[in-house]
């Protein structure tokens, strides 16, 4: 299957063979753009990878992208995490759709990091119900999820609509800031 869309990833602190492997995995289905960015020393992670998938994150994602390809990416990222030791990896994954979805896992605990990646495969139904729930602000353009080390769950964190930022606090969305 060849989808004529562009996937991209930005990174720092990633080994050349890891860049080549990720490029190769994504290039099997997409045109790929890759960019090395300056390290952010404030976040205290040895490496960062930010991937944009030109697909919606829903029940069709794994069918279109392929479980084998997904497993290769998660294996590669877990190996990056292992290689970096205590410094860890910051991973951001972005998906198209309405709303667009993004996920961040940034932690130093290697077991929780691996667990967070594995839980992404079963998020489809939860996210579908959350994005269409009455609690989510109307006409939200983007929703960001973070993995919590305290409760070992993916939680909605931030949503955006027309320059307004909403933060999720204990399941309720509140206006956080105007852009």
Number of C-alpha atoms within 10 A of each C-alpha: 9 11 13 10 12 16 21 19 21 18 20 20 17 18 13 9 9 14 19 11 15 19 19 13 16 22 16 14 19 21 15 19 14 15 12 14 12 10 15 12 9 6 11 15 20 21 22 23 20 18 21 18 21 17 20 17 22 18 14 12 17 16 9 14 19 13 13 10 15 16 14 14 17 14 14 16 21 18 14 21 25 16 15 17 13 14 16 22 30 23 20 20 17 21 21 15 13 13 19 18 21 22 22 19 21 22 22 19 16 18 12 18 23 18 15 22 18 13 14 14 17 11 14 17 11 11 19 13 10 14 19 12 11 9 12 19 18 11 11 18 16 19 22 21 21 18 24 16 16 6 8 13 16 20 18 25 19 20 25 23 17 10 10 13 18 22 19 19 12 9 13 12 18 15 14 14 11 11 9
